[in-house]
């Protein structure tokens, strides 16, 4: 058997804008987003409307520490 292959997980946090299509005005709103990467390749982005920067950072740290198995 070969060596155990572990996947390196990293995440970044950004403040971004999104269009809230539920609003009648289709207004642009600010939210945090977390980008997830596996072995340096983009995996997915999770938009977190209504959540704090602290929440987004915690989610990124949980991904990197293996607490989150799938984002």
C-alpha positions in Angstrom: 0.0 0.0 0.0 1.1 3.5 -0.7 1.4 6.3 1.8 -1.8 7.7 3.3 -2.9 10.6 1.1 -4.3 13.6 3.1 -6.0 16.4 1.4 -4.9 19.9 2.3 -8.0 22.1 3.0 -7.8 25.9 3.1 -10.5 28.6 3.1 -10.6 32.3 2.6 -13.2 34.9 3.8 -14.4 37.9 1.8 -16.9 40.6 2.2 -19.0 40.7 -0.9 -22.2 42.0 -2.4 -25.1 39.9 -3.7 -28.5 40.6 -5.2 -31.4 39.6 -2.9 -34.0 38.3 -5.4 -36.5 37.9 -2.6 -36.7 41.7 -2.2 -39.1 43.5 -4.4 -36.4 46.1 -5.2 -33.8 43.5 -6.1 -31.4 45.5 -3.9 -27.7 44.7 -3.6 -26.8 43.6 -0.1 -23.5 43.0 1.7 -22.6 39.6 3.1 -19.6 37.5 3.9 -18.5 34.5 1.8 -16.2 31.7 2.4 -14.3 30.1 -0.4 -13.2 26.5 0.2 -10.2 24.9 -1.5 -8.9 21.3 -1.5 -5.3 20.7 -2.5 -5.1 24.3 -3.9 -8.1 23.9 -6.1 -11.3 25.8 -5.7 -14.0 23.5 -4.3 -17.0 25.8 -3.6 -18.2 29.2 -2.2 -20.7 29.5 0.6 -22.5 32.9 0.8 -23.5 33.8 4.4 -26.1 36.5 4.3 -27.0 37.8 7.7 -24.0 36.2 9.4 -21.1 38.1 11.1 -17.5 38.2 10.0 -16.7 36.2 13.2 -19.1 33.4 12.0 -17.4 33.3 8.6 -13.9 33.1 10.1 -15.0 30.3 12.4 -16.4 28.4 9.4 -13.1 28.8 7.5 -11.1 27.6 10.5 -13.5 24.6 11.0 -12.9 23.6 7.4 -9.1 23.9 7.7 -9.1 21.9 11.0 -11.3 19.1 9.6 -14.4 19.9 11.7 -16.4 20.5 8.6 -16.3 17.4 6.3 -18.3 19.1 3.5 -18.9 22.8 3.1 
